[in-house]
Amino acid sequence: MSKSVLIATLSACLLAVVVIAILTVTDETSTAVLGLCLGAAWLVEPTLLAPTRRQGAAVLGGLAVAFVATNLLFDASLAPGSPVQKIALCAPRSPGVQQPPLPLTTGPGWVALIADTVPIWAILAAIGMLIARSAPADRKPGRGLLVFLCALAGVALVGLTAVEINRSPPESHRFLTAALFMFPVVGVLALDWWPPGTLRRVFVFGALALGAFSTLLWLSHYPKHPTPERWFRQHGPGLHSESCRTTAAARLGQTPALVHVDANVFYSYAGCRPTFVAGKRGSQFEMKLRPTLGLDGFRQLDRETLKPDEAIDAICPAPTATAPGSGPASASGDVDAVCGYALARAHARCEPEGSAYVRCPLSPADRRAILARH
């Protein structure tokens, strides 16, 4: 192997490892599914990943190490002690999301499954027609790509219909994500495989169009923004348009801190600064995913987290911070009970936390006084 080929191979391998590590952060299940299917493709086409089978095995090993290390480093879903508590086989069904699961022993269950997987079976059918009707000289998918796609479809369908996570059917959709992305990608990148006027073009273009149509259908059924509008109408800076460095004095490398954040600026502040706060369970996972805001959250911190002699900081809107269409937030204005006390009684000790917030220390005596008042 020449030096230039070796450098190119090593660079590609390093890039693949980095990409797998990033994908593991965003979606562990999809990354694991892609890695499994890539390994199956490598078995039938040894030069798929590198010039030799041994080098291909080394690439797969590197990807596996990156996947496992990233899961452990970030305590992700597949790490020990993660929110994924139980994975079990179940009777085949179409799992649904907003709707309850439908067993595949009934017609509606099959209708739902077929509708959910249109891009997969439609593009697979187009590839099947291409292989059956093409001449030997025509361009068509190689063995590695065929095995990869078939394995991807198989894992997606089995995982979707027969694997359950934390006794929550909607979580089975984790196994479908990679296939719903990869099959349309193949359909677009291989346009010359679907000539105009052929049935396979109808299948592929139909699958691509129906994906867009499903989004429009979803919007028609759920016209409101999926994130409650009140989250975007808080005092303080906007969630998407302000600089966290300026408004919250945020810097890279900051560690989470236990604080009480005023209910009116919670989402804007927590979006900038890593924060431990009171919370409640919001899903099937054994972890708290939603904050408990206001005085109820302060009571929960006092009851469950803080020691009797422990102080805590309250993050409050700066007296000059304004909300869209309203005046300045102040101790007598639009703040929760905790920050109302902190700004009125401890104002002299409050320190600026960027331009939009102040950090006010609350002693154990302050904690008792706030709770005694309410």
Contacts in CASP RR format, 6 or more apart in sequence:
PFRMAT RR
TARGET T0000
AUTHOR 0000-0000-0000
METHOD contacts of the structure
MODEL  1
MSKSVLIATLSACLLAVVVIAILTVTDETSTAVLGLCLGAAWLVEPTLLA
PTRRQGAAVLGGLAVAFVATNLLFDASLAPGSPVQKIALCAPRSPGVQQP
PLPLTTGPGWVALIADTVPIWAILAAIGMLIARSAPADRKPGRGLLVFLC
ALAGVALVGLTAVEINRSPPESHRFLTAALFMFPVVGVLALDWWPPGTLR
RVFVFGALALGAFSTLLWLSHYPKHPTPERWFRQHGPGLHSESCRTTAAA
RLGQTPALVHVDANVFYSYAGCRPTFVAGKRGSQFEMKLRPTLGLDGFRQ
LDRETLKPDEAIDAICPAPTATAPGSGPASASGDVDAVCGYALARAHARC
EPEGSAYVRCPLSPADRRAILARH
1 9 0 8 1.000
1 51 0 8 1.000
5 51 0 8 1.000
9 50 0 8 1.000
9 51 0 8 1.000
9 55 0 8 1.000
13 50 0 8 1.000
13 58 0 8 1.000
13 59 0 8 1.000
13 62 0 8 1.000
16 59 0 8 1.000
16 63 0 8 1.000
17 62 0 8 1.000
17 63 0 8 1.000
17 65 0 8 1.000
17 66 0 8 1.000
18 66 0 8 1.000
20 31 0 8 1.000
20 35 0 8 1.000
20 63 0 8 1.000
20 66 0 8 1.000
20 67 0 8 1.000
20 70 0 8 1.000
21 66 0 8 1.000
21 67 0 8 1.000
21 69 0 8 1.000
21 70 0 8 1.000
23 30 0 8 1.000
23 31 0 8 1.000
23 34 0 8 1.000
24 31 0 8 1.000
24 66 0 8 1.000
24 67 0 8 1.000
24 70 0 8 1.000
24 71 0 8 1.000
24 76 0 8 1.000
25 70 0 8 1.000
25 74 0 8 1.000
25 76 0 8 1.000
27 174 0 8 1.000
27 177 0 8 1.000
27 178 0 8 1.000
28 67 0 8 1.000
28 71 0 8 1.000
28 76 0 8 1.000
28 77 0 8 1.000
28 78 0 8 1.000
29 77 0 8 1.000
29 78 0 8 1.000
29 174 0 8 1.000
29 175 0 8 1.000
29 177 0 8 1.000
30 174 0 8 1.000
30 177 0 8 1.000
30 178 0 8 1.000
30 181 0 8 1.000
31 67 0 8 1.000
31 178 0 8 1.000
32 67 0 8 1.000
32 78 0 8 1.000
33 152 0 8 1.000
33 155 0 8 1.000
33 156 0 8 1.000
33 175 0 8 1.000
33 178 0 8 1.000
33 179 0 8 1.000
34 152 0 8 1.000
34 178 0 8 1.000
34 182 0 8 1.000
35 60 0 8 1.000
35 63 0 8 1.000
35 67 0 8 1.000
36 151 0 8 1.000
36 155 0 8 1.000
37 148 0 8 1.000
37 151 0 8 1.000
37 152 0 8 1.000
37 155 0 8 1.000
38 48 0 8 1.000
38 49 0 8 1.000
38 60 0 8 1.000
38 63 0 8 1.000
38 148 0 8 1.000
39 60 0 8 1.000
40 147 0 8 1.000
40 148 0 8 1.000
40 151 0 8 1.000
41 48 0 8 1.000
41 144 0 8 1.000
41 145 0 8 1.000
41 147 0 8 1.000
41 148 0 8 1.000
41 151 0 8 1.000
42 48 0 8 1.000
42 49 0 8 1.000
42 56 0 8 1.000
42 57 0 8 1.000
42 60 0 8 1.000
42 144 0 8 1.000
43 147 0 8 1.000
44 143 0 8 1.000
44 144 0 8 1.000
44 147 0 8 1.000
45 142 0 8 1.000
45 143 0 8 1.000
45 144 0 8 1.000
45 147 0 8 1.000
46 52 0 8 1.000
46 53 0 8 1.000
46 56 0 8 1.000
47 53 0 8 1.000
48 56 0 8 1.000
48 144 0 8 1.000
49 55 0 8 1.000
49 56 0 8 1.000
49 59 0 8 1.000
49 60 0 8 1.000
50 56 0 8 1.000
50 58 0 8 1.000
50 59 0 8 1.000
70 76 0 8 1.000
71 77 0 8 1.000
71 78 0 8 1.000
71 79 0 8 1.000
72 79 0 8 1.000
75 81 0 8 1.000
75 82 0 8 1.000
76 82 0 8 1.000
77 83 0 8 1.000
77 84 0 8 1.000
78 84 0 8 1.000
83 166 0 8 1.000
83 285 0 8 1.000
83 286 0 8 1.000
83 287 0 8 1.000
84 165 0 8 1.000
84 166 0 8 1.000
84 285 0 8 1.000
85 166 0 8 1.000
85 285 0 8 1.000
85 286 0 8 1.000
86 165 0 8 1.000
86 166 0 8 1.000
86 167 0 8 1.000
87 163 0 8 1.000
87 164 0 8 1.000
87 165 0 8 1.000
88 163 0 8 1.000
88 164 0 8 1.000
88 167 0 8 1.000
89 162 0 8 1.000
89 163 0 8 1.000
89 164 0 8 1.000
90 162 0 8 1.000
90 163 0 8 1.000
90 164 0 8 1.000
91 103 0 8 1.000
91 162 0 8 1.000
92 103 0 8 1.000
92 104 0 8 1.000
92 161 0 8 1.000
92 162 0 8 1.000
93 101 0 8 1.000
93 102 0 8 1.000
93 103 0 8 1.000
93 104 0 8 1.000
93 109 0 8 1.000
93 161 0 8 1.000
93 169 0 8 1.000
94 101 0 8 1.000
94 102 0 8 1.000
94 104 0 8 1.000
94 109 0 8 1.000
94 110 0 8 1.000
94 112 0 8 1.000
94 113 0 8 1.000
94 116 0 8 1.000
94 160 0 8 1.000
94 161 0 8 1.000
95 101 0 8 1.000
95 160 0 8 1.000
95 161 0 8 1.000
95 169 0 8 1.000
95 170 0 8 1.000
95 172 0 8 1.000
95 173 0 8 1.000
96 102 0 8 1.000
96 112 0 8 1.000
96 116 0 8 1.000
96 169 0 8 1.000
96 170 0 8 1.000
96 173 0 8 1.000
97 170 0 8 1.000
97 173 0 8 1.000
99 112 0 8 1.000
100 169 0 8 1.000
101 169 0 8 1.000
102 108 0 8 1.000
102 109 0 8 1.000
102 112 0 8 1.000
103 109 0 8 1.000
104 110 0 8 1.000
104 113 0 8 1.000
104 161 0 8 1.000
113 160 0 8 1.000
113 161 0 8 1.000
114 121 0 8 1.000
116 160 0 8 1.000
116 176 0 8 1.000
117 156 0 8 1.000
117 157 0 8 1.000
117 160 0 8 1.000
117 176 0 8 1.000
117 179 0 8 1.000
118 206 0 8 1.000
118 207 0 8 1.000
118 210 0 8 1.000
118 211 0 8 1.000
119 179 0 8 1.000
119 180 0 8 1.000
119 183 0 8 1.000
119 184 0 8 1.000
119 207 0 8 1.000
119 208 0 8 1.000
119 210 0 8 1.000
119 211 0 8 1.000
120 153 0 8 1.000
120 156 0 8 1.000
120 157 0 8 1.000
120 179 0 8 1.000
120 180 0 8 1.000
120 183 0 8 1.000
121 153 0 8 1.000
122 203 0 8 1.000
122 204 0 8 1.000
122 206 0 8 1.000
122 207 0 8 1.000
123 183 0 8 1.000
123 184 0 8 1.000
123 186 0 8 1.000
123 187 0 8 1.000
123 203 0 8 1.000
123 204 0 8 1.000
123 207 0 8 1.000
124 149 0 8 1.000
124 150 0 8 1.000
124 153 0 8 1.000
124 183 0 8 1.000
125 200 0 8 1.000
125 203 0 8 1.000
126 187 0 8 1.000
126 193 0 8 1.000
126 194 0 8 1.000
126 199 0 8 1.000
126 200 0 8 1.000
126 201 0 8 1.000
126 203 0 8 1.000
126 204 0 8 1.000
127 141 0 8 1.000
127 146 0 8 1.000
127 149 0 8 1.000
127 193 0 8 1.000
127 200 0 8 1.000
129 198 0 8 1.000
129 199 0 8 1.000
129 200 0 8 1.000
129 203 0 8 1.000
130 138 0 8 1.000
130 140 0 8 1.000
130 141 0 8 1.000
130 193 0 8 1.000
130 194 0 8 1.000
130 200 0 8 1.000
131 140 0 8 1.000
131 141 0 8 1.000
134 140 0 8 1.000
139 192 0 8 1.000
139 193 0 8 1.000
140 193 0 8 1.000
141 149 0 8 1.000
141 190 0 8 1.000
141 193 0 8 1.000
145 186 0 8 1.000
149 182 0 8 1.000
149 183 0 8 1.000
149 186 0 8 1.000
152 178 0 8 1.000
152 179 0 8 1.000
152 182 0 8 1.000
152 183 0 8 1.000
153 179 0 8 1.000
153 183 0 8 1.000
155 175 0 8 1.000
155 179 0 8 1.000
156 175 0 8 1.000
156 176 0 8 1.000
156 178 0 8 1.000
156 179 0 8 1.000
156 180 0 8 1.000
158 175 0 8 1.000
159 172 0 8 1.000
159 175 0 8 1.000
159 176 0 8 1.000
160 172 0 8 1.000
160 173 0 8 1.000
160 175 0 8 1.000
160 176 0 8 1.000
161 172 0 8 1.000
163 172 0 8 1.000
163 175 0 8 1.000
164 171 0 8 1.000
164 172 0 8 1.000
165 171 0 8 1.000
165 172 0 8 1.000
165 174 0 8 1.000
166 284 0 8 1.000
166 285 0 8 1.000
166 286 0 8 1.000
167 284 0 8 1.000
168 283 0 8 1.000
168 284 0 8 1.000
171 284 0 8 1.000
183 207 0 8 1.000
184 207 0 8 1.000
184 208 0 8 1.000
184 211 0 8 1.000
187 193 0 8 1.000
187 194 0 8 1.000
187 204 0 8 1.000
187 207 0 8 1.000
187 208 0 8 1.000
188 208 0 8 1.000
193 200 0 8 1.000
194 200 0 8 1.000
194 201 0 8 1.000
194 204 0 8 1.000
194 205 0 8 1.000
195 201 0 8 1.000
231 239 0 8 1.000
231 267 0 8 1.000
232 238 0 8 1.000
232 239 0 8 1.000
233 323 0 8 1.000
233 324 0 8 1.000
234 264 0 8 1.000
234 265 0 8 1.000
234 266 0 8 1.000
234 267 0 8 1.000
234 268 0 8 1.000
234 323 0 8 1.000
235 264 0 8 1.000
235 265 0 8 1.000
235 317 0 8 1.000
235 321 0 8 1.000
235 322 0 8 1.000
235 323 0 8 1.000
235 326 0 8 1.000
235 329 0 8 1.000
235 334 0 8 1.000
236 247 0 8 1.000
236 264 0 8 1.000
236 265 0 8 1.000
236 268 0 8 1.000
236 317 0 8 1.000
236 321 0 8 1.000
236 322 0 8 1.000
236 323 0 8 1.000
236 329 0 8 1.000
236 356 0 8 1.000
236 357 0 8 1.000
237 247 0 8 1.000
237 248 0 8 1.000
237 268 0 8 1.000
237 356 0 8 1.000
238 268 0 8 1.000
239 267 0 8 1.000
239 268 0 8 1.000
239 271 0 8 1.000
242 268 0 8 1.000
242 356 0 8 1.000
244 250 0 8 1.000
244 271 0 8 1.000
244 272 0 8 1.000
244 273 0 8 1.000
245 251 0 8 1.000
246 354 0 8 1.000
246 355 0 8 1.000
247 268 0 8 1.000
247 272 0 8 1.000
247 354 0 8 1.000
247 355 0 8 1.000
247 356 0 8 1.000
247 357 0 8 1.000
248 268 0 8 1.000
248 269 0 8 1.000
248 272 0 8 1.000
248 273 0 8 1.000
248 353 0 8 1.000
248 354 0 8 1.000
248 356 0 8 1.000
248 357 0 8 1.000
249 352 0 8 1.000
249 353 0 8 1.000
249 354 0 8 1.000
250 272 0 8 1.000
250 273 0 8 1.000
254 273 0 8 1.000
254 274 0 8 1.000
255 274 0 8 1.000
256 274 0 8 1.000
256 275 0 8 1.000
256 276 0 8 1.000
257 273 0 8 1.000
257 274 0 8 1.000
257 275 0 8 1.000
257 276 0 8 1.000
257 313 0 8 1.000
258 276 0 8 1.000
258 277 0 8 1.000
258 301 0 8 1.000
258 305 0 8 1.000
258 306 0 8 1.000
258 312 0 8 1.000
259 275 0 8 1.000
259 276 0 8 1.000
259 277 0 8 1.000
259 312 0 8 1.000
259 313 0 8 1.000
259 314 0 8 1.000
259 315 0 8 1.000
259 359 0 8 1.000
260 277 0 8 1.000
260 278 0 8 1.000
260 294 0 8 1.000
260 297 0 8 1.000
260 298 0 8 1.000
260 301 0 8 1.000
260 312 0 8 1.000
260 313 0 8 1.000
260 314 0 8 1.000
260 315 0 8 1.000
260 338 0 8 1.000
260 362 0 8 1.000
261 269 0 8 1.000
261 270 0 8 1.000
261 275 0 8 1.000
261 277 0 8 1.000
261 314 0 8 1.000
261 315 0 8 1.000
262 294 0 8 1.000
262 314 0 8 1.000
262 315 0 8 1.000
262 316 0 8 1.000
262 317 0 8 1.000
262 335 0 8 1.000
262 336 0 8 1.000
262 338 0 8 1.000
262 339 0 8 1.000
263 293 0 8 1.000
263 294 0 8 1.000
263 336 0 8 1.000
264 317 0 8 1.000
264 323 0 8 1.000
264 329 0 8 1.000
264 334 0 8 1.000
264 335 0 8 1.000
264 336 0 8 1.000
265 315 0 8 1.000
265 316 0 8 1.000
265 317 0 8 1.000
265 321 0 8 1.000
265 329 0 8 1.000
265 356 0 8 1.000
265 357 0 8 1.000
266 277 0 8 1.000
266 291 0 8 1.000
266 293 0 8 1.000
268 356 0 8 1.000
269 275 0 8 1.000
269 315 0 8 1.000
269 356 0 8 1.000
269 357 0 8 1.000
270 277 0 8 1.000
270 291 0 8 1.000
277 291 0 8 1.000
277 292 0 8 1.000
277 297 0 8 1.000
277 301 0 8 1.000
278 291 0 8 1.000
278 292 0 8 1.000
278 296 0 8 1.000
278 297 0 8 1.000
278 298 0 8 1.000
278 300 0 8 1.000
278 301 0 8 1.000
278 304 0 8 1.000
278 305 0 8 1.000
279 288 0 8 1.000
279 290 0 8 1.000
279 291 0 8 1.000
279 292 0 8 1.000
279 297 0 8 1.000
279 300 0 8 1.000
280 288 0 8 1.000
280 290 0 8 1.000
280 291 0 8 1.000
280 292 0 8 1.000
281 287 0 8 1.000
281 288 0 8 1.000
281 289 0 8 1.000
281 290 0 8 1.000
282 288 0 8 1.000
282 289 0 8 1.000
282 290 0 8 1.000
283 289 0 8 1.000
291 297 0 8 1.000
292 300 0 8 1.000
293 336 0 8 1.000
294 336 0 8 1.000
294 337 0 8 1.000
294 338 0 8 1.000
295 336 0 8 1.000
295 337 0 8 1.000
295 338 0 8 1.000
295 370 0 8 1.000
295 374 0 8 1.000
298 337 0 8 1.000
298 338 0 8 1.000
298 370 0 8 1.000
298 371 0 8 1.000
299 371 0 8 1.000
301 312 0 8 1.000
302 367 0 8 1.000
302 371 0 8 1.000
306 312 0 8 1.000
306 367 0 8 1.000
308 364 0 8 1.000
309 364 0 8 1.000
310 364 0 8 1.000
311 361 0 8 1.000
311 362 0 8 1.000
311 363 0 8 1.000
311 364 0 8 1.000
311 366 0 8 1.000
311 367 0 8 1.000
312 361 0 8 1.000
312 362 0 8 1.000
312 367 0 8 1.000
313 359 0 8 1.000
313 360 0 8 1.000
313 361 0 8 1.000
313 362 0 8 1.000
314 338 0 8 1.000
314 339 0 8 1.000
314 342 0 8 1.000
314 359 0 8 1.000
314 360 0 8 1.000
314 361 0 8 1.000
314 362 0 8 1.000
315 353 0 8 1.000
315 357 0 8 1.000
315 358 0 8 1.000
315 359 0 8 1.000
315 360 0 8 1.000
316 329 0 8 1.000
316 335 0 8 1.000
316 339 0 8 1.000
316 340 0 8 1.000
316 342 0 8 1.000
316 343 0 8 1.000
316 350 0 8 1.000
316 357 0 8 1.000
316 358 0 8 1.000
316 360 0 8 1.000
317 329 0 8 1.000
317 335 0 8 1.000
317 339 0 8 1.000
317 356 0 8 1.000
317 357 0 8 1.000
317 358 0 8 1.000
318 329 0 8 1.000
318 352 0 8 1.000
318 354 0 8 1.000
318 355 0 8 1.000
318 356 0 8 1.000
318 357 0 8 1.000
318 358 0 8 1.000
319 328 0 8 1.000
319 329 0 8 1.000
319 330 0 8 1.000
319 331 0 8 1.000
319 343 0 8 1.000
319 358 0 8 1.000
320 328 0 8 1.000
321 328 0 8 1.000
321 329 0 8 1.000
321 355 0 8 1.000
321 356 0 8 1.000
321 357 0 8 1.000
322 328 0 8 1.000
322 329 0 8 1.000
323 329 0 8 1.000
323 334 0 8 1.000
326 334 0 8 1.000
329 335 0 8 1.000
330 343 0 8 1.000
331 339 0 8 1.000
331 340 0 8 1.000
331 343 0 8 1.000
331 344 0 8 1.000
331 347 0 8 1.000
332 340 0 8 1.000
332 344 0 8 1.000
335 343 0 8 1.000
337 370 0 8 1.000
337 373 0 8 1.000
337 374 0 8 1.000
338 362 0 8 1.000
338 370 0 8 1.000
339 360 0 8 1.000
341 366 0 8 1.000
341 369 0 8 1.000
341 370 0 8 1.000
341 373 0 8 1.000
342 350 0 8 1.000
342 360 0 8 1.000
342 362 0 8 1.000
342 366 0 8 1.000
343 350 0 8 1.000
343 358 0 8 1.000
343 360 0 8 1.000
345 366 0 8 1.000
345 369 0 8 1.000
346 360 0 8 1.000
346 361 0 8 1.000
346 362 0 8 1.000
346 366 0 8 1.000
347 360 0 8 1.000
349 360 0 8 1.000
349 361 0 8 1.000
350 358 0 8 1.000
350 359 0 8 1.000
350 360 0 8 1.000
351 358 0 8 1.000
351 359 0 8 1.000
351 360 0 8 1.000
352 358 0 8 1.000
352 359 0 8 1.000
353 359 0 8 1.000
362 370 0 8 1.000
END
